[in-house]
Amino acid sequence: MANYDMIAQQIGGPLWLFVIIVVWTMVWKLLALWKAARNKDVAWFVVMGILNTIGILPILYIYIFSKWTKKKPMKEIKVVKKKTPKKKSSKKKK
């Protein structure tokens, strides 16, 4: 228990509050990084990966900035059926 008291003194507050803040930050950061990767927003991915803003920047990205990116419509996939050549019958006509 002495180690936890020492850590709490070093961070300047109760240890449980520090743990809650870390978990809060990591959840929002991981969600935002996942969304940035899906949207192929490399700049946002790098910035959010480097900066620690207690979840503020990831929350802003998820709810505001990710909606600003232009969504490109998916190209329609055309199904092309290959024509099979007709087989000649092996029977000869008389």
Buried (B, 14 or more C-beta within 10 A) or exposed (E): EEEEEEEBEEEEEEBEEBEEBEEEBEEBBEBBBEBBEEBEBEEBBEBBEEEEBEBEBBBBBBEEBBEEEEEEEEEEEEEEEEEEEEEEEEEEEE
